[in-house]
Amino acid sequence: MSEQEETMDAPDSPDCTTTVSAKKNGRTSLLDSGEDFEVLDEEDIDDDPPPLEDAGGGKGNTADESDKRNADTDPGPSGQVEEWLDVLGNDQLKKKVLVAGQGRDSRPQKGQNVKTNLRTYLKDGTLVEEQTGVTFTLGDSDVIQALDLTVQLMEMGEKALIQTDAKYAYGTRGSLDPEVPPDAELSLEVELLGATDALDLELLPPAEKIALASHKRERGNIHYQRGDYAFAVNSYSVALQITESSSKVDISPEEENELMDVKVKCLNNMAASQLKLDHYDAALKSCVAALAHQPDNIKALFRMGKVLALQGEYSEAIQTLRKALKLEPSNKTIHAELSKLVKKNSEQRGAEQAMYKKMLGNPTNSTSSTQKHRAKTSWGLSWKWLFGATAVAIGGVALSVVIAARN
């Protein structure tokens, strides 16, 4: 796929909402541009964000093998040691309390902002990064799934060791910041410091609301790049809720436009994720919503054309792509997609015509036979009229001769 086909939005923020010791390397990625990303390949989803839990996969090890692996991968933190809790029941995400907290009633709730200290280790015990004062919103997919799920089970003041499969960490692609190789199992040493209720969006200053929505959108872009499309949809949904929230504080026209720009980018990127999930109806709704705010948004038009084509609506798809091409005549991607759709539409029409002929019993031959029969019948009638007319004429002449003879 060309670079034009995979232009990305630019989240350059780390995995957590606030990180004190976030590392920056000089490498760039598809997330470093200022544009929202483009998706050119290629059921409705619920209004609620997709669940965080993914309990797929069976147990990979027996209990003895699991205990042995735990002993090998434990980076050796001090404190109380308890039994491992299999969080999802698939032996791929486990939690062990190192230092007990303040009781079950002190556990944070989904939607609250939590503050933690975090150490991340590879399976061999190599320290990846150490962060203090990391804050994020539970359930908003601000951090890796392993952390988002297990912190909800921690008590205030608790220290815990978390062991996770790559599936709930950085997946098959790994990460540049922090530097984690692909398919890496991780151990996380987490301390829960506090939890506070989420900010009141209605009272949030416009600049902070824009920054918060942009951050959630950037998190969605990171999930998209890792192939976690359901989590990307979740992050974009949260960002949209922020942009659509009412405000009790004054907001300038410039800030309104900036907030609207973030909203349209979220809708575009959500449509891209929904396309990857084969949620065509939902993707179409996202495109329509984006075009309602910006009717000439080329990316929304292009994506809408893609969705319509995937739904078999070739005529509407061609019309939509022609509109996009009119706005940007030099776009080779739109040219290529439009040419492909015109060809498909022509093939579909040819197939439909052949099917109709078959259903009607080869109407072409039938019509030809009818025309021949009519021509033959017409020729027969002409000769009959000619003979009749001749007979009448002869009879008239004979009658004239007889009358003349009598006279």
ChimeraX attribute file (.defattr): number of C-alpha atoms within 10 A of each C-alpha:
attribute: neighborCount
match mode: 1-to-1
recipient: residues
	/A:1	9
	/A:2	8
	/A:3	9
	/A:4	14
	/A:5	15
	/A:6	15
	/A:7	18
	/A:8	23
	/A:9	22
	/A:10	21
	/A:11	22
	/A:12	18
	/A:13	17
	/A:14	20
	/A:15	20
	/A:16	18
	/A:17	17
	/A:18	17
	/A:19	19
	/A:20	12
	/A:21	13
	/A:22	17
	/A:23	12
	/A:24	12
	/A:25	9
	/A:26	5
	/A:27	8
	/A:28	10
	/A:29	13
	/A:30	16
	/A:31	21
	/A:32	14
	/A:33	15
	/A:34	11
	/A:35	12
	/A:36	22
	/A:37	23
	/A:38	21
	/A:39	22
	/A:40	19
	/A:41	12
	/A:42	12
	/A:43	11
	/A:44	14
	/A:45	16
	/A:46	8
	/A:47	8
	/A:48	8
	/A:49	18
	/A:50	16
	/A:51	10
	/A:52	17
	/A:53	13
	/A:54	11
	/A:55	13
	/A:56	10
	/A:57	10
	/A:58	10
	/A:59	12
	/A:60	11
	/A:61	13
	/A:62	10
	/A:63	11
	/A:64	9
	/A:65	11
	/A:66	16
	/A:67	14
	/A:68	11
	/A:69	13
	/A:70	16
	/A:71	11
	/A:72	13
	/A:73	19
	/A:74	19
	/A:75	20
	/A:76	11
	/A:77	12
	/A:78	9
	/A:79	12
	/A:80	12
	/A:81	14
	/A:82	13
	/A:83	11
	/A:84	18
	/A:85	14
	/A:86	14
	/A:87	19
	/A:88	15
	/A:89	14
	/A:90	16
	/A:91	22
	/A:92	24
	/A:93	28
	/A:94	22
	/A:95	24
	/A:96	19
	/A:97	22
	/A:98	20
	/A:99	17
	/A:100	17
	/A:101	18
	/A:102	12
	/A:103	12
	/A:104	11
	/A:105	8
	/A:106	15
	/A:107	20
	/A:108	22
	/A:109	17
	/A:110	17
	/A:111	15
	/A:112	19
	/A:113	20
	/A:114	24
	/A:115	19
	/A:116	19
	/A:117	17
	/A:118	19
	/A:119	16
	/A:120	21
	/A:121	21
	/A:122	20
	/A:123	20
	/A:124	13
	/A:125	15
	/A:126	13
	/A:127	15
	/A:128	16
	/A:129	17
	/A:130	17
	/A:131	16
	/A:132	18
	/A:133	18
	/A:134	20
	/A:135	21
	/A:136	23
	/A:137	22
	/A:138	22
	/A:139	22
	/A:140	25
	/A:141	24
	/A:142	26
	/A:143	21
	/A:144	16
	/A:145	21
	/A:146	27
	/A:147	21
	/A:148	21
	/A:149	21
	/A:150	18
	/A:151	24
	/A:152	17
	/A:153	14
	/A:154	25
	/A:155	24
	/A:156	22
	/A:157	18
	/A:158	20
	/A:159	26
	/A:160	27
	/A:161	24
	/A:162	24
	/A:163	29
	/A:164	23
	/A:165	19
	/A:166	21
	/A:167	18
	/A:168	21
	/A:169	23
	/A:170	25
	/A:171	20
	/A:172	14
	/A:173	15
	/A:174	17
	/A:175	17
	/A:176	15
	/A:177	17
	/A:178	18
	/A:179	12
	/A:180	22
	/A:181	16
	/A:182	13
	/A:183	15
	/A:184	20
	/A:185	23
	/A:186	27
	/A:187	30
	/A:188	23
	/A:189	24
	/A:190	24
	/A:191	25
	/A:192	24
	/A:193	18
	/A:194	18
	/A:195	20
	/A:196	13
	/A:197	13
	/A:198	13
	/A:199	11
	/A:200	9
	/A:201	19
	/A:202	14
	/A:203	13
	/A:204	16
	/A:205	14
	/A:206	21
	/A:207	12
	/A:208	11
	/A:209	21
	/A:210	22
	/A:211	13
	/A:212	19
	/A:213	25
	/A:214	24
	/A:215	22
	/A:216	26
	/A:217	32
	/A:218	27
	/A:219	30
	/A:220	33
	/A:221	32
	/A:222	27
	/A:223	24
	/A:224	24
	/A:225	17
	/A:226	17
	/A:227	16
	/A:228	19
	/A:229	23
	/A:230	22
	/A:231	26
	/A:232	30
	/A:233	28
	/A:234	25
	/A:235	31
	/A:236	32
	/A:237	24
	/A:238	21
	/A:239	27
	/A:240	24
	/A:241	14
	/A:242	20
	/A:243	26
	/A:244	13
	/A:245	11
	/A:246	12
	/A:247	16
	/A:248	10
	/A:249	10
	/A:250	10
	/A:251	12
	/A:252	9
	/A:253	9
	/A:254	9
	/A:255	15
	/A:256	14
	/A:257	11
	/A:258	15
	/A:259	22
	/A:260	19
	/A:261	17
	/A:262	21
	/A:263	26
	/A:264	24
	/A:265	22
	/A:266	30
	/A:267	27
	/A:268	30
	/A:269	31
	/A:270	29
	/A:271	31
	/A:272	30
	/A:273	26
	/A:274	25
	/A:275	24
	/A:276	20
	/A:277	18
	/A:278	16
	/A:279	17
	/A:280	22
	/A:281	18
	/A:282	21
	/A:283	30
	/A:284	22
	/A:285	15
	/A:286	24
	/A:287	27
	/A:288	19
	/A:289	17
	/A:290	25
	/A:291	20
	/A:292	12
	/A:293	13
	/A:294	15
	/A:295	12
	/A:296	14
	/A:297	17
	/A:298	20
	/A:299	22
	/A:300	29
	/A:301	25
	/A:302	25
	/A:303	28
	/A:304	26
	/A:305	30
	/A:306	29
	/A:307	27
	/A:308	20
	/A:309	20
	/A:310	15
	/A:311	12
	/A:312	14
	/A:313	15
	/A:314	23
	/A:315	14
	/A:316	14
	/A:317	27
	/A:318	22
	/A:319	13
	/A:320	21
	/A:321	23
	/A:322	19
	/A:323	17
	/A:324	22
	/A:325	20
	/A:326	11
	/A:327	13
	/A:328	13
	/A:329	12
	/A:330	10
	/A:331	13
	/A:332	13
	/A:333	16
	/A:334	21
	/A:335	16
	/A:336	10
	/A:337	18
	/A:338	23
	/A:339	13
	/A:340	12
	/A:341	20
	/A:342	15
	/A:343	11
	/A:344	15
	/A:345	19
	/A:346	12
	/A:347	12
	/A:348	14
	/A:349	11
	/A:350	11
	/A:351	11
	/A:352	12
	/A:353	12
	/A:354	12
	/A:355	13
	/A:356	12
	/A:357	12
	/A:358	11
	/A:359	10
	/A:360	10
	/A:361	11
	/A:362	13
	/A:363	13
	/A:364	10
	/A:365	10
	/A:366	12
	/A:367	11
	/A:368	11
	/A:369	12
	/A:370	11
	/A:371	12
	/A:372	12
	/A:373	12
	/A:374	12
	/A:375	12
	/A:376	12
	/A:377	11
	/A:378	11
	/A:379	11
	/A:380	11
	/A:381	11
	/A:382	12
	/A:383	11
	/A:384	10
	/A:385	11
	/A:386	11
	/A:387	11
	/A:388	11
	/A:389	12
	/A:390	11
	/A:391	12
	/A:392	12
	/A:393	12
	/A:394	11
	/A:395	12
	/A:396	11
	/A:397	11
	/A:398	12
	/A:399	12
	/A:400	11
	/A:401	12
	/A:402	10
	/A:403	9
	/A:404	9
	/A:405	8
	/A:406	6
	/A:407	6
